[in-house]
């Protein structure tokens, strides 16, 4: 096979650049103590299995929010709707009270926060957590889920938020 000049080793810069060509849904994972909830933006979210119903999220090991969610043993994946990029940026910041001024209600099975006006929500119990480099791969068993409003979803592509209608 001939050598190609456009091939590079996967350092963090070109890894992000290449994988940035793949659009990802924007999800805010919430949970933790219902009196002091935690939340984080997660761009790595996917459906895994129908039987049993499983999804996967992949929080960074450096996340200051994930330990509280993990300790509770459950989470709610809030699928952001088009136009909710401000909410994504709000939850992407480390530390502070991310729920100050943010409306939410408890999910039916776990009590994890369902954020107001999201496109959909998926309430899960942690099924399995696997070490995956500098992240965790967390499988969630889906207990309850619902479409929350009509309209498109918010995606992240090429370093920017975009509506997907």
C-alpha angles and dihedrals in degrees: 000000000000118000116252121215093211095063117103136175115261104261116162094262098053092035089060092042094053096040089045087073088071113078115227131196116246115236131175111211112209135182142100127110109359089221092053107021126192131213143178139182113249123191092180106076129134147159111255112173142004096203104066096013105242135170130182134222127182116209120183116255087233093059112126090200101050098070092062091048092046092049091056090052096226143068144185119228108213110201106212121230126224109282095033097104090116089059090050092051091047092056093041091069115095119238131359129085102307092183097057106123093358117124119224145149130211118266112246100242105032107016091234112148119275104200118227118263098005117152093241142340134217118199112205146178115218105257100177138346121207129188108242113177110282091349139057121240104216122190114205124199106222111235100168134358139173146175103248103190142356122259138062133312132246117250133186117222133158093000094305141090117248133180116243110203 
